[in-house]
Amino acid sequence: MSDSSPLPPVRLHPEAELARDALSTPVLSRAARLARWAGPETRVDAGGGLVDEQLPAAAEALGLSGDDAAADASEAWRVAVDAGLVEIVDEEEGTVTAGEDLALLTGGSPHDVLAVWLTALETVLADASVPDLEGLEDLVDEDGEIDLSALDWDPEAEAEFLDGVLGNLYLLTAGEDTPGDAPVPLPALAASVIVPSDMGEPTNDVLEQVSDAMMRLDDQFRMLEPVGLVEYQPVDEALMADADEEPSAPVDDTDVSRYGMVRLTPLGLYGMRARLLEAGFEAPAVGGLADKGADALLDGTAEYPPGAAQAETEQWLQRRESLTAARELLAAARGSDAGAPLRRLRCQQALSLVGASAEPALREVLDDAELGGLARVWLTEHGAVDVPAPSEAMVYWLTIDTVAAQLAAEGNSEELRALVQGLAQQHSGFFAAVWRVDHPATADVLEAMGRLHPDKKVAKEARKAAFKARSQQGG
């Protein structure tokens, strides 16, 4: 995932709702309970962890029991320290007090709560990148140091692997082609970071790497679910049983969910976006342009998918009176730069969402060479009377502008191919006239029409017209 281009915009839940979700996660709620449980008699070791003698009492305070109770209490304490819920007063004595951030969980803003949760998330993510250290005592050398090379573990590579997987999960959640709440099969997610994009049929070696990655991710997602980052259906234990063992119940080999299913929660989507922003990615969220000018709206939504662009525009319009909004949009749509056609398309789409009270703004630009065409379209669609007919020159100019915008928005899509065919059929002598249009994109549009039109004769006419247009423009 490259940080050079914007990621798809995401739709975040309100911060108040996300803060409530954060407070209810097992990881943060346990950490907060331990921070409140700690008192003058609480002692920590040199690393800030609870001393072993106090782990049973901490586990009891959390209502934990069983073989993992002490380990779970120790983890909750570490999160409390890392998240600023507990502060170490005297390292030599091992005494502690409530941290400044503990009060934020009850008296802070939703944003404050989410900031504490993000710190807790980083602690859990760091833990999830550490391999199973069972048998660690066998790796301690004579100097008491752990021989990391014997673990076959590269901390940086492991963290990058998990970040890559979560980044791909974010892209799948943000994209409009897939429902954001649809879980992703674990094999597909593992393959997304293992299998090269240009590989046709994966080799046995690559498939083995995918299988190994799935097992690592199964452990990691089990750790990440309690912090609220993901909802996870683990890999079916029967799949990891010995081949000679008979399954305890009939299994459906075609059920992909047996191999693990995962999705980002709304809180997880918020957390991943925050991490991506921190890492330098451009990760927009719908609503982020609502308090900005019309120029920022039209430029910002230029690369948005249709649904996200409409949602962003609706939020922007909600803060403005219709007539004022229409005037701002029309002013921002002007220009002869390469991005201007797409700005005008977004302007036209935004104006379709305003009511009839915006009519005066559209009438004010009827004589404008760049805006007069779209103004006539809007007025006609809204049933206005006395709308002057456009000149032939304006019709052709609007045609070039529209196709240029569609090229910028969609590339060589099927919809654009249909538009190109329709234009050539509906207007006799179209290419003989359109190359004269004084629009910066005329030559580029005609070249695209020559490339997209299925009829070779028509395509040749388009290319000839493009040559004339470029010669006229001095290029």
C-alpha positions as CSV (number, residue, x, y, z in Angstrom):
1,M,0.0,0.0,0.0
2,S,1.6,3.2,-1.2
3,D,1.4,6.5,0.8
4,S,1.6,8.6,-2.3
5,S,-2.0,8.5,-3.3
6,P,-5.2,9.0,-1.2
7,L,-6.9,6.0,0.3
8,P,-10.7,5.6,-0.2
9,P,-12.8,7.8,2.1
10,V,-14.4,6.0,5.0
11,R,-17.6,6.7,6.8
12,L,-16.9,6.9,10.6
13,H,-19.5,6.5,13.3
14,P,-19.9,9.5,15.7
15,E,-17.1,9.9,18.2
16,A,-19.5,9.7,21.1
17,E,-20.6,6.2,19.9
18,L,-17.1,5.1,19.2
19,A,-15.9,6.3,22.7
20,R,-18.7,4.1,24.3
21,D,-17.5,1.2,22.2
22,A,-13.9,1.8,23.4
23,L,-14.9,1.9,27.1
24,S,-16.7,-1.4,26.7
25,T,-13.8,-3.3,25.2
26,P,-12.4,-6.0,27.5
27,V,-8.8,-4.6,27.2
28,L,-9.6,-1.0,28.1
29,S,-12.3,-1.8,30.7
30,R,-10.0,-4.2,32.5
31,A,-7.1,-1.7,32.4
32,A,-9.3,1.0,33.9
33,R,-10.6,-1.4,36.6
34,L,-7.0,-2.3,37.6
35,A,-6.0,1.4,37.7
36,R,-8.8,2.1,40.1
37,W,-8.0,-1.0,42.1
38,A,-4.4,-0.1,42.6
39,G,-3.5,1.6,45.9
40,P,-0.6,2.4,48.3
41,E,0.2,-1.3,48.7
42,T,0.5,-2.0,45.0
43,R,4.0,-2.8,43.9
44,V,5.6,-3.1,40.4
45,D,8.8,-4.7,39.3
46,A,11.6,-2.9,37.4
47,G,9.8,-3.2,34.1
48,G,6.6,-1.7,35.5
49,G,4.7,-5.0,35.7
50,L,2.8,-6.1,38.7
51,V,4.9,-8.2,41.0
52,D,4.0,-11.9,40.9
53,E,2.6,-11.9,44.5
54,Q,-0.1,-9.4,43.5
55,L,-1.3,-11.0,40.3
56,P,-3.8,-13.3,42.0
57,A,-5.4,-10.3,43.8
58,A,-5.5,-8.4,40.5
59,A,-7.1,-11.3,38.7
60,E,-9.7,-11.5,41.4
61,A,-10.4,-7.8,41.1
62,L,-11.1,-8.4,37.4
63,G,-13.3,-11.5,38.1
64,L,-10.8,-13.7,36.3
65,S,-10.2,-17.4,37.0
66,G,-8.5,-20.3,35.4
67,D,-5.0,-21.0,34.2
68,D,-4.8,-17.8,32.2
69,A,-6.1,-15.5,34.9
70,A,-2.7,-14.2,36.1
71,A,-1.4,-13.7,32.6
72,D,-4.6,-11.8,31.6
73,A,-4.3,-9.6,34.7
74,S,-0.7,-8.9,33.9
75,E,-1.6,-7.9,30.4
76,A,-4.4,-5.6,31.6
77,W,-1.9,-4.0,34.0
78,R,0.6,-3.4,31.2
79,V,-2.1,-1.7,29.1
80,A,-3.0,0.5,32.1
81,V,0.6,1.6,32.5
82,D,1.2,2.2,28.8
83,A,-2.1,4.1,28.4
84,G,-1.4,6.5,31.2
85,L,-4.1,5.1,33.5
86,V,-1.4,4.2,36.1
87,E,1.7,6.2,36.9
88,I,4.8,4.8,38.5
89,V,5.7,7.1,41.4
90,D,9.0,5.6,42.6
91,E,10.8,3.0,40.5
92,E,13.0,1.8,43.3
93,E,10.2,1.3,45.7
94,G,7.8,0.2,42.9
95,T,5.0,2.4,44.1
96,V,2.2,3.7,41.8
97,T,-0.6,6.2,41.7
98,A,-3.5,6.9,39.3
99,G,-2.4,8.3,36.0
100,E,-3.7,11.6,34.7
101,D,-5.5,9.9,31.8
102,L,-7.6,7.7,34.1
103,A,-9.9,10.7,34.8
104,L,-10.4,11.2,31.0
105,L,-12.3,7.9,30.8
106,T,-15.1,9.4,32.9
107,G,-14.6,13.2,32.6
108,G,-13.0,13.7,29.2
109,S,-14.5,14.3,25.8
110,P,-15.2,11.4,23.4
111,H,-12.0,12.3,21.6
112,D,-10.0,12.1,24.8
113,V,-11.4,8.6,25.5
114,L,-10.5,7.5,21.9
115,A,-6.9,8.9,22.4
116,V,-6.5,6.6,25.4
117,W,-7.9,3.7,23.5
118,L,-5.5,4.3,20.6
119,T,-2.6,4.0,23.1
120,A,-4.0,0.8,24.4
121,L,-4.4,-0.5,20.8
122,E,-0.7,0.1,20.1
123,T,0.3,-2.0,23.1
124,V,-1.9,-4.9,21.9
125,L,-0.6,-4.6,18.4
126,A,3.0,-4.7,19.6
127,D,2.1,-7.9,21.6
128,A,0.4,-9.4,18.6
129,S,3.6,-9.1,16.6
130,V,5.6,-11.2,19.2
131,P,5.7,-14.9,18.5
132,D,4.7,-17.6,20.9
133,L,7.5,-17.7,23.5
134,E,6.7,-21.1,24.9
135,G,10.1,-22.7,25.8
136,L,11.7,-19.3,26.0
137,E,14.1,-20.5,28.8
138,D,15.8,-22.7,26.3
139,L,16.9,-19.6,24.3
140,V,18.6,-17.8,27.2
141,D,22.4,-17.7,26.7
142,E,25.1,-17.8,29.4
143,D,24.9,-14.0,29.8
144,G,21.2,-14.2,30.6
145,E,20.3,-12.6,27.2
146,I,17.6,-14.0,24.9
147,D,19.0,-15.2,21.6
148,L,16.5,-13.7,19.2
149,S,18.2,-15.2,16.2
150,A,17.2,-18.7,17.5
151,L,13.6,-17.6,17.4
152,D,13.7,-17.0,13.6
153,W,11.9,-13.8,14.4
154,D,12.4,-10.4,12.8
155,P,10.4,-7.9,15.0
156,E,10.4,-5.2,12.3
157,A,9.3,-7.6,9.5
158,E,6.6,-9.1,11.7
159,A,5.2,-5.7,12.5
160,E,5.3,-4.7,8.8
161,F,3.4,-8.0,7.9
162,L,0.6,-7.3,10.4
163,D,0.4,-3.6,9.3
164,G,0.2,-4.8,5.7
165,V,-2.7,-7.2,6.5
166,L,-4.6,-4.6,8.5
167,G,-4.0,-2.0,5.7
168,N,-5.5,-4.4,3.2
169,L,-8.4,-5.0,5.5
170,Y,-8.9,-1.3,5.8
171,L,-9.0,-1.0,2.0
172,L,-11.6,-3.7,1.7
173,T,-13.7,-2.0,4.4
174,A,-13.4,1.4,2.8
175,G,-14.1,0.4,-0.8
176,E,-17.6,0.9,-2.2
177,D,-17.5,-2.4,-4.2
178,T,-17.7,-4.5,-1.0
179,P,-20.1,-3.9,2.0
180,G,-18.1,-2.4,4.8
181,D,-19.6,-4.8,7.4
182,A,-19.0,-8.0,5.3
183,P,-16.4,-10.3,6.9
184,V,-13.3,-11.2,4.8
185,P,-12.2,-14.8,4.6
186,L,-8.8,-15.3,6.3
187,P,-7.3,-17.2,3.3
188,A,-8.1,-14.2,1.0
189,L,-6.6,-11.7,3.4
190,A,-3.5,-13.8,3.9
191,A,-3.1,-14.2,0.1
192,S,-3.4,-10.5,-0.4
193,V,0.0,-9.9,1.2
194,I,1.7,-13.1,0.1
195,V,0.7,-13.8,-3.5
196,P,2.3,-11.5,-6.0
197,S,-0.3,-9.5,-8.0
198,D,1.1,-10.6,-11.3
199,M,1.1,-14.3,-10.4
200,G,-1.5,-16.4,-12.2
201,E,-1.7,-19.8,-10.5
202,P,0.0,-19.8,-7.1
203,T,2.9,-22.3,-6.7
204,N,2.9,-24.9,-3.9
205,D,5.5,-22.9,-2.1
206,V,3.4,-19.8,-2.2
207,L,0.3,-21.7,-1.0
208,E,2.4,-23.0,1.9
209,Q,3.3,-19.5,2.8
210,V,-0.3,-18.5,2.7
211,S,-1.2,-21.4,5.0
212,D,1.5,-20.4,7.5
213,A,0.4,-16.7,7.3
214,M,-3.2,-17.8,8.1
215,M,-2.0,-19.6,11.3
216,R,-0.1,-16.5,12.4
217,L,-3.1,-14.3,11.7
218,D,-5.4,-16.7,13.5
219,D,-3.4,-16.1,16.7
220,Q,-3.0,-12.4,16.1
221,F,-6.7,-11.7,15.4
222,R,-7.6,-13.6,18.6
223,M,-5.5,-11.1,20.4
224,L,-6.8,-8.1,18.6
225,E,-10.5,-8.9,19.1
226,P,-10.6,-8.0,22.8
227,V,-9.3,-4.5,22.1
228,G,-12.2,-3.9,19.8
229,L,-10.2,-3.6,16.5
230,V,-11.8,-6.6,14.8
231,E,-14.6,-9.1,15.0
232,Y,-13.1,-12.5,14.4
233,Q,-14.4,-16.0,13.7
234,P,-11.4,-18.2,14.4
235,V,-10.1,-21.0,12.2
236,D,-12.0,-24.3,12.9
237,E,-10.0,-26.3,15.4
238,A,-10.8,-29.5,13.4
239,L,-8.7,-28.1,10.5
240,M,-5.6,-28.1,12.6
241,A,-6.2,-31.7,14.0
242,D,-4.0,-34.6,12.9
243,A,-5.0,-36.1,9.6
244,D,-5.4,-39.5,11.2
245,E,-8.0,-38.2,13.7
246,E,-11.7,-38.6,13.0
247,P,-13.7,-35.3,13.2
248,S,-16.0,-35.2,16.2
249,A,-18.9,-34.0,13.9
250,P,-19.6,-33.9,10.2
251,V,-17.8,-31.0,8.5
252,D,-18.6,-29.1,5.3
253,D,-15.4,-28.8,3.3
254,T,-17.0,-26.1,1.1
255,D,-17.7,-23.7,4.1
256,V,-15.1,-21.0,3.7
257,S,-16.0,-19.6,7.1
258,R,-14.3,-22.6,8.7
259,Y,-10.9,-21.1,7.7
260,G,-11.5,-17.9,9.6
261,M,-13.5,-14.7,8.9
262,V,-12.6,-11.2,10.0
263,R,-13.8,-7.6,9.7
264,L,-12.9,-4.3,11.1
265,T,-15.3,-3.0,13.7
266,P,-16.5,0.7,13.4
267,L,-14.0,1.4,16.3
268,G,-11.4,-0.6,14.4
269,L,-12.0,1.5,11.3
270,Y,-11.5,4.6,13.3
271,G,-8.3,3.2,14.9
272,M,-6.8,2.1,11.6
273,R,-7.5,5.5,10.0
274,A,-5.8,7.2,12.9
275,R,-2.7,4.9,12.5
276,L,-2.6,5.5,8.7
277,L,-2.8,9.3,9.2
278,E,0.1,9.0,11.7
279,A,2.1,7.0,9.2
280,G,1.7,9.8,6.6
281,F,-1.1,8.4,4.5
282,E,-3.9,10.5,3.1
283,A,-6.9,8.8,4.6
284,P,-10.0,11.0,4.2
285,A,-13.2,10.5,6.1
286,V,-16.7,11.5,4.9
287,G,-17.6,14.8,6.6
288,G,-14.0,16.0,6.7
289,L,-14.8,18.7,4.1
290,A,-18.1,19.9,5.6
291,D,-16.6,23.1,7.1
292,K,-14.4,23.9,4.2
293,G,-15.1,26.1,1.1
294,A,-16.7,24.9,-2.1
295,D,-13.3,24.7,-3.9
296,A,-12.1,22.2,-1.3
297,L,-15.3,20.2,-1.6
298,L,-15.1,20.0,-5.4
299,D,-11.4,19.2,-5.5
300,G,-11.5,16.9,-2.5
301,T,-14.4,14.7,-3.9
302,A,-12.9,14.6,-7.4
303,E,-11.5,11.2,-6.8
304,Y,-14.2,9.9,-4.4
305,P,-16.4,7.0,-5.4
306,P,-20.0,8.2,-6.3
307,G,-21.6,7.2,-3.0
308,A,-18.9,8.8,-0.8
309,A,-18.9,11.9,-3.0
310,Q,-22.7,12.3,-2.5
311,A,-22.5,11.7,1.2
312,E,-19.7,14.3,1.6
313,T,-21.7,16.8,-0.5
314,E,-24.9,16.3,1.5
315,Q,-23.1,17.0,4.7
316,W,-21.5,20.1,3.2
317,L,-24.9,21.4,2.0
318,Q,-26.6,20.8,5.4
319,R,-24.5,23.6,6.8
320,R,-25.4,26.2,4.2
321,E,-28.5,28.0,2.8
322,S,-29.3,26.6,-0.7
323,L,-28.8,29.9,-2.7
324,T,-25.5,30.7,-1.0
325,A,-24.3,27.2,-1.5
326,A,-25.2,27.2,-5.2
327,R,-23.3,30.5,-5.7
328,E,-20.2,29.1,-3.9
329,L,-20.3,25.9,-6.0
330,L,-20.6,27.7,-9.3
331,A,-17.7,30.1,-8.5
332,A,-15.5,27.2,-7.5
333,A,-16.4,25.3,-10.7
334,R,-14.8,27.8,-13.0
335,G,-11.4,27.2,-14.5
336,S,-9.4,26.0,-17.5
337,D,-7.0,23.7,-15.7
338,A,-6.9,20.0,-16.2
339,G,-9.1,19.3,-13.1
340,A,-11.8,21.9,-14.1
341,P,-14.1,19.5,-16.0
342,L,-14.3,17.1,-13.1
343,R,-14.9,20.0,-10.7
344,R,-17.8,21.1,-12.9
345,L,-19.2,17.5,-13.0
346,R,-19.0,17.4,-9.2
347,C,-20.6,20.9,-9.1
348,Q,-23.5,19.7,-11.3
349,Q,-24.0,16.6,-9.0
350,A,-24.0,18.8,-6.0
351,L,-26.5,21.2,-7.5
352,S,-28.8,18.3,-8.1
353,L,-29.2,18.0,-4.4
354,V,-30.3,21.7,-3.8
355,G,-33.8,22.9,-4.1
356,A,-35.6,25.4,-6.3
357,S,-34.6,28.3,-4.1
358,A,-31.1,28.1,-5.8
359,E,-32.6,29.1,-9.1
360,P,-31.4,32.8,-9.0
361,A,-27.8,31.6,-8.8
362,L,-28.1,29.4,-11.9
363,R,-29.8,32.3,-13.9
364,E,-26.8,34.5,-12.9
365,V,-24.4,32.4,-14.9
366,L,-26.5,31.7,-18.1
367,D,-24.2,33.8,-20.2
368,D,-21.0,32.3,-18.7
369,A,-19.1,30.3,-21.3
370,E,-18.1,27.6,-18.8
371,L,-21.2,27.4,-16.6
372,G,-24.0,28.4,-18.9
373,G,-24.6,24.9,-20.2
374,L,-24.8,23.2,-16.9
375,A,-27.0,26.1,-15.6
376,R,-29.5,25.4,-18.5
377,V,-29.5,21.7,-17.7
378,W,-30.3,22.4,-14.0
379,L,-33.0,24.9,-14.8
380,T,-34.7,22.6,-17.3
381,E,-34.6,19.6,-15.0
382,H,-36.2,21.8,-12.2
383,G,-39.0,22.9,-14.5
384,A,-38.0,26.6,-14.7
385,V,-39.6,28.7,-17.4
386,D,-38.0,31.1,-19.9
387,V,-34.8,29.1,-20.1
388,P,-32.9,30.4,-23.2
389,A,-31.8,27.7,-25.7
390,P,-28.0,27.1,-25.8
391,S,-26.0,28.1,-28.9
392,E,-24.5,25.3,-30.9
393,A,-21.1,26.4,-29.7
394,M,-22.2,26.0,-26.1
395,V,-23.7,22.5,-26.7
396,Y,-20.4,21.4,-28.2
397,W,-18.4,23.0,-25.4
398,L,-20.5,21.3,-22.8
399,T,-20.1,18.0,-24.6
400,I,-16.4,18.2,-24.5
401,D,-16.4,19.3,-20.9
402,T,-18.7,16.4,-19.9
403,V,-16.6,13.7,-21.7
404,A,-13.4,15.2,-20.2
405,A,-14.9,14.9,-16.8
406,Q,-16.1,11.3,-17.3
407,L,-12.6,10.4,-18.5
408,A,-11.1,11.9,-15.4
409,A,-13.6,10.2,-13.1
410,E,-14.0,6.8,-14.6
411,G,-11.4,6.3,-17.3
412,N,-12.4,4.0,-20.2
413,S,-15.6,2.7,-18.6
414,E,-18.4,1.0,-20.4
415,E,-20.7,4.0,-19.6
416,L,-18.2,6.3,-21.3
417,R,-18.0,4.0,-24.3
418,A,-21.8,4.1,-24.6
419,L,-21.8,7.9,-24.3
420,V,-19.2,8.2,-27.1
421,Q,-21.2,6.0,-29.4
422,G,-24.4,7.9,-28.7
423,L,-22.7,11.3,-29.4
424,A,-21.4,10.1,-32.8
425,Q,-24.8,8.7,-33.8
426,Q,-27.0,11.6,-32.6
427,H,-25.0,14.4,-34.3
428,S,-24.4,14.3,-38.0
429,G,-21.1,16.1,-38.8
430,F,-20.2,15.9,-35.1
431,F,-16.4,15.5,-35.7
432,A,-16.4,18.1,-38.5
433,A,-17.6,20.7,-36.0
434,V,-16.4,19.7,-32.6
435,W,-12.6,20.0,-33.3
436,R,-13.1,23.7,-33.5
437,V,-14.4,23.9,-29.8
438,D,-12.2,26.3,-27.8
439,H,-11.8,24.0,-24.8
440,P,-8.4,22.9,-23.4
441,A,-9.4,19.2,-23.5
442,T,-10.9,19.1,-27.0
443,A,-7.9,17.2,-28.6
444,D,-7.6,14.8,-25.6
445,V,-11.4,14.0,-25.7
446,L,-11.4,13.4,-29.5
447,E,-8.4,11.1,-29.1
448,A,-10.2,9.2,-26.4
449,M,-13.3,8.9,-28.6
450,G,-11.2,7.5,-31.4
451,R,-9.8,4.9,-29.0
452,L,-13.2,4.0,-27.5
453,H,-15.5,3.9,-30.5
454,P,-15.9,0.3,-31.8
455,D,-16.6,1.4,-35.4
456,K,-13.2,1.7,-37.1
457,K,-14.5,4.3,-39.6
458,V,-15.9,6.6,-36.8
459,A,-12.8,6.0,-34.7
460,K,-10.7,7.2,-37.7
461,E,-12.8,10.4,-38.0
462,A,-12.3,11.1,-34.3
463,R,-8.6,10.7,-34.6
464,K,-8.5,13.1,-37.6
465,A,-10.5,15.6,-35.7
466,A,-8.2,15.3,-32.8
467,F,-5.2,16.0,-35.0
468,K,-7.0,19.2,-36.3
469,A,-7.8,20.3,-32.8
470,R,-4.2,19.8,-31.6
471,S,-2.9,21.7,-34.6
472,Q,-5.4,24.6,-33.8
473,Q,-4.2,24.6,-30.2
474,G,-0.6,24.9,-31.4
475,G,0.4,21.4,-30.1
